[in-house]
């Protein structure tokens, strides 16, 4: 996701693929689509050696986003809410809302991309904010 919450890359994988292992192809696609991409905000799960190696191979700097160790319960984390908000937008579409019955991952990716296209079209239709 970029800072606006729009996807730079969509890659559907099996549930058995661990997040840091699956990060490499997603980061490669994101870097190919946005060559000026320099900084990657990641939660603690992606800050291990696999995520760091994938990011370093593509020339990305990884900045960790985690809650302070002294806090308990829910804490709104900077930059992480952008991803969570984008997932919330996707949950409004029945086709991608939690249950995926597609047998081909490319069909799932196409559905996700179609949903984000509709979101972007809605933003464009609204026009710029009034001054």
C-alpha positions as a Markdown table, in Angstrom:
| # | Residue | x | y | z |
|---|---|---|---|---|
| 1 | Unk | 0.0 | 0.0 | 0.0 |
| 2 | Unk | 1.1 | 3.5 | -0.6 |
| 3 | Unk | 0.5 | 6.3 | 1.9 |
| 4 | Unk | -3.0 | 6.9 | 0.5 |
| 5 | Unk | -4.0 | 3.3 | 1.1 |
| 6 | Unk | -3.9 | 2.2 | -2.6 |
| 7 | Unk | -2.2 | -1.0 | -3.6 |
| 8 | Unk | 1.3 | -0.9 | -5.2 |
| 9 | Unk | 1.1 | -4.7 | -5.7 |
| 10 | Unk | -1.4 | -7.5 | -5.3 |
| 11 | Unk | -0.2 | -11.0 | -4.8 |
| 12 | Unk | -2.5 | -13.8 | -3.6 |
| 13 | Unk | -0.7 | -16.8 | -2.0 |
| 14 | Unk | -1.6 | -20.0 | -0.2 |
| 15 | Unk | -2.4 | -19.6 | 3.5 |
| 16 | Unk | 0.5 | -21.9 | 4.3 |
| 17 | Unk | 3.1 | -19.3 | 3.0 |
| 18 | Unk | 4.5 | -17.4 | 5.9 |
| 19 | Unk | 4.4 | -13.6 | 5.6 |
| 20 | Unk | 8.1 | -12.9 | 5.4 |
| 21 | Unk | 8.6 | -15.6 | 2.8 |
| 22 | Unk | 5.8 | -14.3 | 0.7 |
| 23 | Unk | 7.0 | -10.7 | 1.0 |
| 24 | Unk | 9.8 | -11.1 | -1.7 |
| 25 | Unk | 7.5 | -11.3 | -4.8 |
| 26 | Unk | 5.2 | -8.6 | -3.5 |
| 27 | Unk | 8.1 | -6.2 | -2.9 |
| 28 | Unk | 9.6 | -7.0 | -6.3 |
| 29 | Unk | 6.3 | -6.2 | -8.0 |
| 30 | Unk | 5.9 | -3.0 | -6.0 |
| 31 | Unk | 9.4 | -1.8 | -6.8 |
| 32 | Unk | 8.9 | -2.6 | -10.5 |
| 33 | Unk | 5.6 | -0.5 | -10.5 |
| 34 | Unk | 7.0 | 2.3 | -8.4 |
| 35 | Unk | 10.8 | 2.5 | -9.0 |
| 36 | Unk | 11.2 | 5.6 | -6.8 |
| 37 | Unk | 10.0 | 3.6 | -3.8 |
| 38 | Unk | 12.6 | 3.9 | -1.0 |
| 39 | Unk | 11.0 | 3.3 | 2.4 |
| 40 | Unk | 9.0 | 0.3 | 3.6 |
| 41 | Unk | 7.1 | 0.5 | 6.8 |
| 42 | Unk | 6.7 | -2.9 | 8.3 |
| 43 | Unk | 5.3 | -4.5 | 11.4 |
| 44 | Unk | 7.4 | -6.8 | 13.6 |
| 45 | Unk | 6.6 | -9.8 | 11.5 |
| 46 | Unk | 8.4 | -8.4 | 8.5 |
| 47 | Unk | 11.5 | -7.1 | 10.4 |
| 48 | Unk | 13.2 | -10.5 | 10.5 |
| 49 | Unk | 16.0 | -11.7 | 8.2 |
| 50 | Unk | 13.8 | -12.7 | 5.3 |
| 51 | Unk | 11.9 | -9.4 | 5.0 |
| 52 | Unk | 15.1 | -7.5 | 5.5 |
| 53 | Unk | 16.9 | -9.5 | 2.8 |
| 54 | Unk | 14.1 | -9.0 | 0.3 |
| 55 | Unk | 14.0 | -5.3 | 1.0 |
| 56 | Unk | 17.8 | -4.9 | 0.9 |
| 57 | Unk | 18.0 | -6.8 | -2.5 |
| 58 | Unk | 15.6 | -4.2 | -3.9 |
| 59 | Unk | 17.3 | -1.2 | -2.3 |
| 60 | Unk | 14.5 | -0.4 | 0.2 |
| 61 | Unk | 14.9 | 0.9 | 3.7 |
| 62 | Unk | 12.8 | -0.9 | 6.3 |
| 63 | Unk | 11.3 | 1.1 | 9.2 |
| 64 | Unk | 9.6 | -0.9 | 11.9 |
| 65 | Unk | 6.2 | 0.0 | 13.2 |
| 66 | Unk | 5.4 | -1.6 | 16.6 |
| 67 | Unk | 3.7 | -0.6 | 19.7 |
| 68 | Unk | 5.8 | 0.6 | 22.7 |
| 69 | Unk | 6.6 | -2.3 | 25.0 |
| 70 | Unk | 5.2 | -0.5 | 28.0 |
| 71 | Unk | 1.7 | -0.3 | 26.6 |
| 72 | Unk | -1.1 | -2.8 | 27.1 |
| 73 | Unk | -4.2 | -3.3 | 24.9 |
| 74 | Unk | -5.0 | -1.6 | 21.7 |
| 75 | Unk | -2.8 | 1.2 | 20.4 |
| 76 | Unk | -3.2 | 2.9 | 17.1 |
| 77 | Unk | 0.1 | 2.6 | 15.3 |
| 78 | Unk | 1.3 | 5.2 | 12.9 |
| 79 | Unk | 1.1 | 4.1 | 9.2 |
| 80 | Unk | -0.4 | 0.7 | 10.1 |
| 81 | Unk | -3.9 | 2.2 | 10.1 |
| 82 | Unk | -3.5 | 2.9 | 6.4 |
| 83 | Unk | -3.3 | -0.8 | 5.6 |
| 84 | Unk | -6.1 | -1.7 | 8.1 |
| 85 | Unk | -8.3 | 1.0 | 6.5 |
| 86 | Unk | -7.7 | -0.3 | 3.1 |
| 87 | Unk | -8.6 | -3.8 | 4.2 |
| 88 | Unk | -11.8 | -2.3 | 5.7 |
| 89 | Unk | -12.6 | -0.8 | 2.3 |
| 90 | Unk | -12.2 | -4.2 | 0.7 |
| 91 | Unk | -14.5 | -5.8 | 3.2 |
| 92 | Unk | -17.4 | -3.8 | 1.7 |
| 93 | Unk | -17.2 | -5.9 | -1.4 |
| 94 | Unk | -18.8 | -9.3 | -1.1 |
| 95 | Unk | -16.5 | -10.8 | -3.6 |
| 96 | Unk | -13.4 | -10.3 | -1.5 |
| 97 | Unk | -14.9 | -10.0 | 2.0 |
| 98 | Unk | -13.2 | -12.7 | 4.0 |
| 99 | Unk | -14.3 | -15.9 | 2.2 |
| 100 | Unk | -12.4 | -16.7 | -0.9 |
| 101 | Unk | -13.8 | -19.7 | -2.9 |
| 102 | Unk | -11.7 | -19.1 | -6.0 |
| 103 | Unk | -9.4 | -22.0 | -7.0 |
| 104 | Unk | -7.2 | -19.8 | -9.1 |
| 105 | Unk | -5.2 | -17.1 | -7.2 |
| 106 | Unk | -5.2 | -14.9 | -10.4 |
| 107 | Unk | -9.0 | -14.7 | -10.1 |
| 108 | Unk | -8.7 | -13.5 | -6.5 |
| 109 | Unk | -6.1 | -10.9 | -7.5 |
| 110 | Unk | -8.3 | -9.7 | -10.3 |
| 111 | Unk | -11.2 | -9.3 | -7.9 |
| 112 | Unk | -9.1 | -7.3 | -5.5 |
| 113 | Unk | -7.8 | -5.1 | -8.3 |
| 114 | Unk | -11.3 | -4.5 | -9.6 |
| 115 | Unk | -12.5 | -3.4 | -6.1 |
| 116 | Unk | -9.6 | -0.9 | -5.8 |
| 117 | Unk | -10.3 | 0.4 | -9.3 |
| 118 | Unk | -13.9 | 1.2 | -8.1 |
| 119 | Unk | -12.5 | 2.9 | -5.0 |
| 120 | Unk | -10.1 | 5.1 | -7.1 |
| 121 | Unk | -12.9 | 6.0 | -9.6 |
| 122 | Unk | -15.1 | 7.1 | -6.7 |
| 123 | Unk | -12.3 | 9.3 | -5.4 |
| 124 | Unk | -11.8 | 10.8 | -8.9 |
| 125 | Unk | -15.5 | 11.4 | -9.3 |
| 126 | Unk | -15.7 | 13.4 | -6.0 |
| 127 | Unk | -13.1 | 15.8 | -7.4 |
| 128 | Unk | -10.7 | 17.9 | -5.3 |
| 129 | Unk | -11.8 | 19.1 | -1.9 |
| 130 | Unk | -13.5 | 22.6 | -1.9 |
| 131 | Unk | -11.3 | 25.5 | -1.0 |
